[in-house]
Amino acid sequence: MKLLDFIPIKLNFLLIIGIFLGSYMEIAPRYTLIFIGLTLIFMGIIYSRPEYRHSNWFGVLAAIATLNLGILTVSMAQNKVLANHYTRFEINKIHCWHLKVRKVLKSNYNDRYLVRILGIDSLDASGQLLLTIPIRNTEEQLSVDDEIMLWTSAKALRPPLNPHQFDYAEYMSGLGILHQIQLKSRGFYKKTTKRRTIIGLAAKLRNTIKNRLQNAGIQAKEMGIIQALLLGERKEIDAEVHANYKNAGALHMLAVSGLHVGIILLLLDFLLQPIALLKNGKKIKLAVIVFLLWSFAILAGLSASVVRAVTMFSFIAYALYLNRPSNTFNILALSMFFILLVFDPLLLFQVGFQMSYLAVIFIVWIYPLLQRFWHPRNKLVLKLWQLFSVSLSAQLGVLPISLYYFHQFPGLFFVSNLIVIPFLGLILGLGIAIIIMSLINILPGNLAICYGRLIELMNAVISWVAQQDDFIIKDISFDGTQLLILYFIICFFIILLSKINFRNSVLLLSAIIGFQWWGFYLFRSDIKRQRIVILHQIANSIILHQNGRELSIYSRDSTRSLGLTGTYRVAERISQIAHRPLKNSYKIAEKRLLIVDSLGILPANHESEIVLLTQSPRINLERYLNNNTPQLIIADGSNYLNLINRWKKTSKQKKVPFHYTGEKGAYFIKSAN
């Protein structure tokens, strides 16, 4: 199948390129709009002339218009080019902020919210921020649509302080959020009057459903799963349960996605079948199905996964109405085009969006091939083979991107899918019925308890699969180049299975050789790497010495260092690790490193190019700098902040460079080869 023969796929491809370009360029929307308008005018002129209607110029102008449309959507989504965007203000200074809560995030040490900016200092303003507030009282937590006033400044979201840590700032930038407001106390004024939105009403309805189900006897762990499956909220899932689903390769079941919405579409199509017998019944049935799907999306908070799933299956429902469900690639392209253009082009950079569409695309592509490969006559075996084929197709589609982002592979993914997916329809159908009964106060307590037991049973099965540690391959080093080449290998392999010939064989072998060559290149690069890294961790000191693929870890507390050093080990493809206690001095690349700990012992005649201050030593740094001339002073995360500020001031007076790891991040020292 030549996919680029389909116009929706071409337009979708061009829109994606435009979104990528727009994310790296800041162009005022008015200029893009003018350019699009001129392009459309020329297209209209060409189309009005029949002799030029099918010329290449029309296609070129349509491509240019679609590219600029992608650039425009990103500009509008980020809002940074708007005159009243909050970045036009001096946000590092104290202002009066008028904020509206858009979404309540999962709490850690603070309550966290995504907020929309309504005004700054009585002036209209736009944009959105991350708001964090210390946890004091759960009754004081904000809700969606709450409006607050506060006096503070905003700060940019910081990148990670240590190498290969999760980059939360980059993740939030994919949501269009670049700054945050961090309150040290709950010092804000909550407005008594607020403008209700449909998202806020849906959040209120979700809270009502949650309270009624809890009153009916459903326990906390099961309640977290119900909220994830039916209400689109994953923030209350138990940490142990979440880890089990992740290790079992069933984490996708906890996010309302194409699988859930597809099952709901099939249930609705079956239940509303009598409507099709009426006059214009098919149109009415289509309208009811689409209305109910989007009602479910609104109830689930219009999260990214819900929106893309409901959009996709709304197009599929329309294709079923036209009796043309076979052209699935066109449907997928149209749904993606609609989501990126109408809802949020920044979804393109989110892992969930990428994995969802890759899984569906590969199911549509590979599943028919597997069914043609083997078609068992036994109905039970056929159903199991179909379930396995769907699971395998989806897993192949997301395998490279899963290895890249999560660095692990659940070997028993097909077991969890074969066991759970058949019951997911029952869980969703019964769950929707229970929610409706709870809202109209006719929910029998025994039914709610039985439903909770069903969820508990599913959790137990997933827990058993997750405990098979031998089948979970963890800590897989995988970079962006390997991601790209592995997709080439998978695609060429599928193409070869579809049509075995010399050309397709050469393409597959070339991709495999490329993957091997890149692995050899990484190995050669790794064994030459020599460096020292001083990491940042609160109340601990950690120094890494990397010698090729060997890593020596010097730390005060080796147990607490495991989290930081574990991610570093995977990313740097380390094969051997040794934990060692910290010494007082080292010689690195012909430079001397002096470590001053809580004892505060400063050698009188110790010429050191680098001085590392740890464990809050009580020293007179000014006196030391009067008699010594180090090239650099480093303070790590084990020191008190007041001492760090004093050392920083002294170093500045003595014109000695000062590096605090909690401010500038880990410090790298290149060692001699």
C-alpha positions in Angstrom: 0.0 0.0 0.0 1.4 3.4 -1.0 0.4 5.5 2.0 1.5 8.8 0.4 -1.1 8.3 -2.3 -3.7 9.3 0.3 -4.3 13.1 0.5 -5.1 13.1 4.3 -1.8 11.3 5.0 0.1 13.9 2.9 -1.6 16.8 4.7 -0.9 15.2 8.1 2.7 14.7 7.2 3.1 18.4 6.2 1.2 19.6 9.3 3.6 17.7 11.5 6.6 19.2 9.8 5.0 22.6 10.2 4.5 22.0 14.0 8.2 21.0 14.3 9.3 24.1 12.5 6.9 26.3 14.6 8.2 24.9 17.8 11.7 26.2 17.0 10.7 29.5 15.5 8.8 32.5 16.9 6.7 34.0 14.2 3.9 36.4 14.9 0.5 34.8 14.0 -0.5 37.8 11.8 2.4 37.2 9.4 1.6 33.5 9.1 -2.1 34.3 8.6 -1.2 36.8 5.8 1.0 34.2 4.1 -1.7 31.5 4.4 -4.3 33.9 3.0 -2.1 34.8 0.0 -1.5 31.1 -0.6 -5.2 30.4 -0.5 -5.9 33.2 -2.9 -3.4 31.9 -5.5 -4.8 28.4 -5.0 -8.3 29.8 -5.7 -7.1 31.5 -8.9 -5.4 28.3 -10.1 -8.5 26.2 -9.3 -10.7 28.6 -11.2 -8.8 27.8 -14.3 -9.7 24.2 -15.4 -6.5 23.9 -17.5 -4.3 24.5 -14.4 -6.5 22.8 -11.8 -4.4 19.6 -11.8 -1.1 21.3 -12.2 1.8 20.8 -9.8 1.6 24.4 -8.7 -1.7 23.7 -6.9 -0.2 20.9 -4.9 2.9 23.0 -4.1 0.7 25.9 -2.8 -1.4 23.4 -0.8 1.7 22.0 0.8 3.0 25.5 1.7 -0.3 26.4 3.2 -0.4 23.3 5.3 3.2 23.8 6.5 2.3 27.4 7.6 -0.9 26.1 9.2 1.3 23.9 11.5 3.5 26.9 12.3 0.4 29.0 13.1 -1.1 26.4 15.4 2.0 26.1 17.5 2.3 29.9 17.8 -1.3 30.1 18.9 -0.9 27.2 21.4 2.2 28.7 23.0 0.7 32.2 23.1 4.2 33.6 23.5 3.8 35.9 20.5 0.6 37.5 21.9 0.9 41.0 23.1 -0.6 40.2 26.6 1.4 37.0 27.2 2.8 36.9 30.7 6.4 36.7 29.5 5.9 40.4 28.4 5.9 41.3 32.1 8.9 41.3 34.4 7.8 38.0 36.0 10.9 37.7 38.2 9.5 40.7 40.2 6.6 40.7 42.6 3.2 41.0 40.9 -0.4 40.5 41.7 -1.4 37.4 39.8 -5.0 36.4 39.0 -5.1 32.7 38.3 -7.7 30.1 37.4 -7.1 26.4 38.1 -7.3 24.2 35.0 -6.1 20.9 36.3 -5.3 19.3 39.7 -2.0 17.3 39.4 -0.8 14.5 41.7 0.7 15.8 44.9 4.2 15.1 46.1 5.6 17.3 48.8 3.3 20.1 47.5 -0.1 20.4 46.0 0.4 21.0 42.3 -1.9 22.7 39.8 -1.9 23.8 36.2 -3.3 27.3 36.2 -4.4 29.8 33.5 -3.4 33.4 33.9 -6.3 35.8 33.8 -4.5 39.0 34.8 -1.3 40.5 36.2 -1.5 43.8 38.2 -5.1 44.4 37.1 -4.0 44.0 33.4 -5.3 41.3 31.2 -2.7 38.6 30.7 -2.6 35.1 29.0 -0.6 31.9 29.3 -0.4 29.1 31.8 1.8 28.1 34.7 2.6 25.4 37.2 1.5 26.4 40.7 2.9 24.5 43.7 1.6 25.1 47.2 2.8 23.4 50.4 0.5 20.8 51.8 -1.1 21.9 55.0 -4.7 20.8 55.1 -6.5 18.6 52.5 -9.6 20.7 53.0 -7.7 23.7 51.7 -6.9 22.1 48.3 -8.0 24.0 45.3 -10.4 22.6 42.7 -10.8 23.0 38.9 -12.3 26.5 38.1 -11.2 28.0 41.4 -9.8 31.6 41.0 -7.2 32.9 43.3 -5.2 36.1 43.8 -1.6 36.1 45.1 1.4 38.3 45.3 4.6 36.7 44.2 7.0 36.2 41.3 7.4 33.4 38.7 10.5 31.4 37.9 11.5 29.3 34.9 11.2 25.6 35.3 14.8 24.4 35.8 16.4 21.5 33.9 17.7 18.6 36.0 20.7 19.3 38.2 22.3 15.9 37.4 23.1 14.2 34.1 20.5 11.8 32.7 17.8 12.6 35.2 14.2 13.0 34.1 13.9 16.4 32.5 10.6 17.7 34.1 11.2 21.2 32.5 11.3 19.6 29.0 8.2 17.5 29.8 6.2 20.6 30.9 7.4 22.6 27.9 5.7 19.9 25.8 2.5 21.0 27.6 3.2 24.6 26.8 4.3 25.4 30.4 7.7 27.1 30.9 7.4 28.8 34.3 6.1 28.1 37.8 5.0 29.9 40.9 6.2 28.3 44.1 4.5 29.5 47.2 6.3 28.9 50.5 3.0 29.1 52.4 -0.7 29.1 51.5 -0.7 32.8 51.1 -3.4 33.5 48.5 -6.9 34.9 48.4 -9.5 32.6 47.0 -12.3 34.4 45.2 -15.8 33.5 46.2 -17.2 34.1 42.7 -15.8 32.2 39.8 -16.7 31.5 36.2 -17.7 27.9 35.7 -16.3 26.0 32.7 -17.4 22.6 31.3 -14.1 21.1 32.6 -14.8 22.4 36.1 -18.4 21.0 36.0 -17.0 17.6 34.9 -14.4 17.7 37.7 -17.2 18.3 40.2 -19.2 15.4 38.8 -16.1 13.1 39.1 -15.7 14.1 42.7 -19.4 13.3 43.3 -19.0 9.9 41.6 -15.9 9.2 43.6 -17.6 10.0 47.0 -20.7 7.9 46.2 -18.6 4.9 45.2 -16.5 5.2 48.3 -19.6 5.4 50.4 -20.9 2.3 48.7 -17.9 0.3 50.0 -15.2 0.4 47.3 -11.7 0.5 48.8 -9.0 3.0 48.0 -6.8 0.7 45.7 -9.8 -0.3 43.6 -11.1 3.3 43.6 -7.9 4.4 42.1 -8.2 1.9 39.2 -11.9 2.9 38.6 -10.9 6.5 38.5 -8.2 5.7 35.9 -10.3 3.4 33.8 -13.6 5.4 33.7 -12.9 8.9 34.9 -9.5 9.6 33.3 -7.8 10.4 36.6 -4.5 8.5 37.4 -3.3 10.7 40.3 -4.8 8.5 43.0 -3.5 5.1 41.8 -1.6 3.3 44.5 2.2 3.4 43.9 2.6 -0.4 44.2 -0.3 -1.0 41.9 1.1 1.4 39.3 4.5 -0.3 39.5 2.8 -3.7 39.0 1.0 -2.6 35.8 4.2 -1.1 34.5 6.3 -4.2 35.1 3.5 -6.4 33.6 3.4 -4.4 30.4 -0.2 -3.3 31.1 0.3 0.3 32.0 -1.7 1.4 29.0 -4.8 -0.1 30.6 -4.7 2.6 33.3 -5.0 5.5 30.8 -8.3 6.0 29.0 -7.1 5.4 25.5 -8.1 3.9 22.2 -8.5 0.4 23.8 -11.1 1.7 26.3 -13.0 4.0 23.9 -13.0 1.3 21.2 -14.7 -1.1 23.6 -17.2 1.6 24.6 -17.9 2.2 20.9 -18.6 -1.5 20.3 -20.9 -1.5 23.4 -22.8 1.6 22.2 -23.0 0.2 18.6 -24.6 -3.0 20.0 -26.9 -1.3 22.5 -28.2 1.3 20.0 -28.8 -1.2 17.2 -32.6 -0.8 17.4 -32.3 2.9 16.5 -31.0 1.9 13.1 -34.4 0.4 12.3 -36.1 3.8 12.4 -36.4 6.3 9.6 -33.0 8.1 9.3 -32.0 5.7 12.2 -28.4 5.4 11.1 -27.9 9.1 11.2 -29.6 9.3 14.6 -27.5 6.4 15.9 -24.3 8.1 14.6 -25.2 11.4 16.3 -26.1 9.6 19.6 -22.8 7.6 19.6 -20.6 10.6 18.9 -22.5 12.7 21.5 -22.1 9.9 24.1 -18.4 9.5 23.3 -17.7 13.2 23.7 -19.8 13.3 26.9 -17.5 10.5 28.2 -14.4 12.6 27.1 -15.7 15.6 29.0 -16.4 13.5 32.1 -12.9 12.2 31.9 -11.6 15.8 31.9 -10.7 16.1 28.2 -7.2 14.8 28.9 -4.9 14.3 26.0 -5.3 10.5 25.8 -9.1 10.8 26.0 -9.3 13.5 23.3 -7.2 11.6 20.8 -9.1 8.3 21.5 -12.5 9.8 21.2 -11.6 11.8 18.1 -10.2 8.7 16.4 -13.2 6.6 17.2 -15.6 9.4 16.2 -14.1 9.2 12.7 -14.3 5.4 12.9 -18.0 5.7 13.8 -18.5 7.9 10.8 -16.7 5.4 8.6 -19.0 2.7 10.0 -22.0 4.9 9.1 -20.7 5.2 5.5 -20.0 1.5 5.5 -16.4 2.2 4.6 -14.4 1.1 7.7 -11.6 -0.5 5.7 -9.7 2.7 4.8 -8.3 2.9 8.3 -5.1 4.7 7.5 -7.1 7.6 6.1 -9.2 7.6 9.3 -6.1 7.7 11.5 -4.6 10.5 9.5 -7.8 12.6 9.6 -8.2 12.1 13.4 -4.5 13.1 14.0 -4.9 16.1 11.7 -8.1 17.2 13.6 -6.5 16.7 17.1 -3.3 18.6 16.2 -5.1 21.4 14.4 -8.1 21.9 16.7 -7.1 20.8 20.1 -3.4 21.1 20.8 -0.4 20.8 18.4 1.9 20.3 21.4 0.4 16.9 21.9 2.8 15.8 19.1 5.7 16.0 21.6 4.0 13.9 24.3 5.0 10.3 24.8 1.4 9.1 25.3 0.3 10.6 22.0 3.2 9.1 20.2 2.7 5.6 21.7 -1.0 5.6 21.1 -0.9 6.4 17.4 2.1 4.1 16.9 0.3 1.2 18.5 -2.9 1.7 16.5 -0.9 2.2 13.2 1.0 -1.1 13.7 -2.2 -3.0 14.7 -3.8 -1.8 11.5 -0.7 -2.8 9.5 0.5 -6.0 11.1 -2.7 -7.6 12.5 -4.1 -8.6 9.0 -0.8 -10.1 8.0 -0.7 -12.3 11.1 -4.3 -13.4 10.5 -3.4 -14.4 6.9 -0.3 -16.2 8.3 -2.5 -18.6 10.4 -6.2 -18.9 10.7 -7.1 -21.7 13.2 -10.4 -23.5 12.9 -11.0 -23.9 16.6 -13.0 -20.8 17.7 -11.3 -20.6 21.2 -7.8 -20.9 19.6 -8.8 -18.4 17.0 -9.9 -15.8 19.6 -6.7 -16.4 21.6 -4.7 -16.0 18.4 -6.5 -12.8 17.5 -5.9 -11.3 21.0 -2.2 -12.3 20.8 -1.9 -10.8 17.3 -3.4 -7.5 18.5 -1.1 -7.4 21.5 2.0 -8.4 19.5 1.3 -5.8 16.8 0.8 -3.0 19.3 4.0 -4.1 21.2 6.1 -4.0 18.1 4.8 -0.5 17.3 5.8 0.9 20.7 8.8 -1.3 21.4 11.5 1.1 20.2 9.9 4.2 21.8 9.4 2.2 25.1 13.0 1.2 25.2 14.0 4.8 24.6 11.9 6.4 27.3 11.5 3.7 29.9 14.6 1.4 29.3 12.8 -1.8 30.1 10.8 -4.5 28.3 8.1 -6.7 29.9 8.6 -10.2 28.5 5.1 -11.3 29.7 3.2 -8.4 28.2 1.1 -10.9 26.1 0.1 -12.8 29.2 -1.3 -9.8 31.0 -3.1 -8.7 27.8 -4.5 -12.1 27.1 -5.9 -12.3 30.7 -7.1 -8.8 31.2 -8.4 -7.6 27.8 -11.2 -10.1 27.6 -12.5 -8.8 31.0 -12.0 -5.2 30.2 -15.2 -5.0 28.3 -17.1 -6.3 31.4 -15.2 -4.0 33.7 -16.0 -0.9 31.5 -19.6 -1.8 30.8 -20.4 -2.7 34.4 -18.5 0.3 35.6 -20.5 2.7 33.4 -23.7 1.2 34.7 -22.6 1.5 38.3 -21.6 5.1 37.8 -25.1 5.9 36.3 -26.8 4.1 39.2 -24.7 5.9 41.8 -25.7 9.3 40.3 -29.4 8.5 40.5 -29.0 6.9 43.9 -30.1 3.4 43.0 -26.8 1.6 43.3 -27.0 -1.6 45.4 -24.2 -1.8 47.9 -23.6 -5.5 47.1 -23.2 -4.7 43.4 -20.6 -2.0 44.2 -18.7 -4.4 46.5 -18.7 -7.2 43.9 -17.4 -4.7 41.3 -14.6 -3.7 43.7 -13.8 -7.5 44.1 -13.6 -7.8 40.3 -11.1 -4.9 40.2 -9.2 -6.5 43.1 -9.0 -9.8 41.1 -7.6 -8.0 38.1 -5.0 -6.2 40.2 -4.0 -9.6 41.7 -3.5 -11.1 38.3 -1.4 -8.2 37.2 0.6 -8.4 40.4 1.4 -12.1 39.8 2.6 -11.3 36.2 4.7 -8.4 37.5 6.4 -10.6 40.1 7.9 -12.8 37.4 11.2 -10.8 37.5 13.0 -13.2 35.2 10.8 -12.0 32.3 11.3 -8.3 32.9 14.3 -7.0 31.1 15.4 -3.7 32.9 18.1 -1.1 32.5 18.3 -1.2 28.7 20.5 1.5 27.3 18.9 2.9 24.2 19.5 6.2 22.4 17.7 8.2 19.7 19.7 6.7 16.8 18.9 3.2 18.0 15.3 4.2 18.2 15.2 5.3 14.6 17.1 2.3 13.2 15.0 -0.2 15.2 11.9 1.2 13.6 13.5 0.8 10.2 14.3 -2.8 11.1 10.7 -3.5 12.2 9.2 -1.8 9.2 11.5 -3.5 6.6 10.8 -6.9 8.3 7.1 -6.4 8.0 7.5 -5.3 4.3 9.6 -8.4 3.7 7.0 -10.7 5.2 4.4 -9.0 2.9 6.5 -9.4 -0.2 9.6 -11.5 -0.2 12.1 -10.3 -2.8 15.7 -9.3 -3.1 15.1 -5.5 -2.7 13.2 -5.9 0.6 15.8 -8.4 1.9 18.6 -5.9 1.2 16.7 -3.1 3.0 16.2 -5.3 6.1 19.9 -6.5 6.2 21.1 -2.9 5.7 19.1 -1.7 8.7 20.4 -4.6 10.8 24.0 -3.8 9.8 23.4 -0.2 10.6 22.1 -1.1 14.0 25.2 -3.2 14.7 27.5 -0.6 13.3 26.0 2.0 15.6 26.4 -0.3 18.6 30.1 -0.8 17.7 30.5 3.0 17.4 29.0 3.5 20.8 31.3 0.9 22.3 34.4 2.5 20.8 33.2 5.9 22.1 32.4 4.6 25.6 35.8 2.9 26.2 37.5 6.2 25.5 35.4 8.3 27.9 37.2 9.5 31.0 35.6 12.0 33.4 34.8 13.0 36.9 31.3 14.2 37.9 30.4 15.9 41.2 26.6 15.3 41.6 24.0 17.2 43.5 22.0 15.5 46.2 20.6 17.0 49.4 22.4 15.9 52.5 24.8 13.7 50.6 28.1 14.0 48.6 28.6 11.9 45.5 31.6 11.9 43.1 31.6 9.7 40.0 34.7 8.6 38.3 33.9 7.1 34.8 36.7 5.1 33.2 35.3 3.8 29.9 32.4 1.5 30.9 33.7 1.2 34.5 32.2 3.5 37.2 33.6 4.2 40.6 31.1 5.9 43.0 32.5 7.8 46.0 29.8 8.9 48.4 29.0 9.5 52.0 25.8 7.4 51.8 26.0 4.8 49.1 22.4 3.7 49.7 20.9 7.2 48.9 23.1 7.5 45.9 21.6 4.5 44.1 18.7 6.4 42.5 21.0 9.0 40.9 23.8 6.7 39.9 21.3 4.1 38.5 20.0 6.4 35.7 23.6 7.5 35.0 24.7 3.8 34.7 22.0 3.0 32.2 22.4 6.1 30.0 26.2 5.7 29.9 26.1 1.9 29.3 28.2 1.1 32.4 29.1 -2.5 32.8 31.0 -2.5 36.1 30.3 -0.4 39.3 32.4 -0.1 42.5 31.3 1.9 45.6 34.1 3.5 47.5 34.2 5.9 50.5 35.2 9.5 50.0 38.8 10.5 50.6 40.1 13.9 51.5 42.0 14.6 48.2 42.3 13.3 44.7 44.5 14.0 41.7 42.4 14.4 38.5 43.8 15.2 35.1 47.0 16.7 36.7 44.7 18.8 39.0 44.4 18.3 42.7 40.9 18.1 44.3 40.7 18.9 48.0 37.6 17.8 49.8 36.7 19.7 53.0 34.1 18.0 55.2 32.4 18.8 58.5 35.7 18.6 60.3 36.7 21.8 58.5 40.4 20.8 58.2 42.2 23.0 55.7 45.8 22.0 55.1 48.2 25.0 55.5 50.4 24.2 52.5 48.1 22.2 50.2 48.0 23.7 46.7 44.7 22.5 45.2 43.2 23.7 41.9 39.7 22.6 43.0 38.2 22.7 46.5 35.0 20.8 47.2 33.1 21.9 50.3 30.9 19.2 51.9 28.9 18.5 55.0 28.8 22.3 56.0 32.3 22.7 57.3 32.9 25.6 59.7 35.8 27.3 58.0 37.1 30.8 57.4 37.1 30.7 53.6 38.4 34.3 53.4 41.5 33.5 55.4 42.1 30.3 53.2 41.8 32.3 50.0 44.2 35.0 51.3 46.9 32.3 51.5 45.8 30.0 48.6 44.7 30.5 45.0 42.4 27.6 44.0 41.0 27.8 40.5 37.5 26.8 41.6 35.4 26.4 44.8 32.6 23.9 44.6 29.8 23.4 47.2 27.5 20.4 46.8 24.1 19.6 48.2 25.3 18.4 51.6 25.8 22.0 52.9 23.5 24.5 54.6 22.2 27.2 52.4 23.3 30.1 54.6 26.9 28.8 54.5 26.7 28.4 50.7 25.5 32.0 50.3 28.4 33.2 52.6 31.0 31.2 50.6 29.6 32.5 47.3 29.9 36.1 48.5 33.5 35.5 49.7 34.5 33.8 46.5 33.1 36.7 44.5 35.1 39.2 46.6 38.3 37.2 46.1 37.5 36.7 42.4 37.6 33.0 42.6 34.9 31.1 40.5 32.3 29.5 42.7 30.0 26.6 41.6 27.0 25.5 43.7 25.6 22.2 42.4 22.1 23.1 43.6 22.1 26.2 41.4 24.3 25.3 38.4 24.0 21.5 38.5 26.5 18.8 38.5 30.1 19.7 37.8 32.1 17.8 35.1 35.9 17.4 35.1 37.4 15.9 32.0 40.0 13.4 32.9 43.1 12.6 30.9 42.8 9.7 28.4 
